[in-house]
Amino acid sequence: MIVLAALVLGALAGFAHASRRKGNALDKLQYMAVYALLFALIGLFATIGLEKVL
């Protein structure tokens, strides 16, 4: 669940970042994809860490 939430949050953050930089539609898609992957990976590690602790 953390992974999916992080993926969506990452996509939104990527869109916001590309919009601030005045990127076109393809720039926004690329930033959304990269940020979504990075946030999902961080969420995956967070999930694994929480499972080990709890």
SULLIN-V544505 format. One record per backbone hydrogen bond with DSSP energy under -1.0 kcal/mol. CO is the residue of the C=O (numbers start at 1). NH is the residue of the N-H. Records with the same first field share a line. If there is no record, write none. Layout:
BEGIN
CO = NH / NH
END
This chain:
BEGIN
1 = 5
2 = 6
3 = 7
4 = 8
5 = 9
6 = 10
7 = 11
8 = 12
9 = 13
10 = 14
11 = 15
12 = 16
13 = 17
14 = 18
15 = 19
16 = 20
17 = 21
18 = 23
19 = 22
24 = 28
25 = 29
26 = 30
27 = 31
28 = 32
29 = 33
30 = 34
31 = 35
32 = 36
33 = 37
34 = 38
35 = 39
36 = 40
37 = 41
38 = 42
39 = 43
40 = 44
41 = 45
42 = 46
43 = 47
44 = 48
45 = 49
46 = 50
47 = 51
48 = 52
49 = 53
50 = 54
END
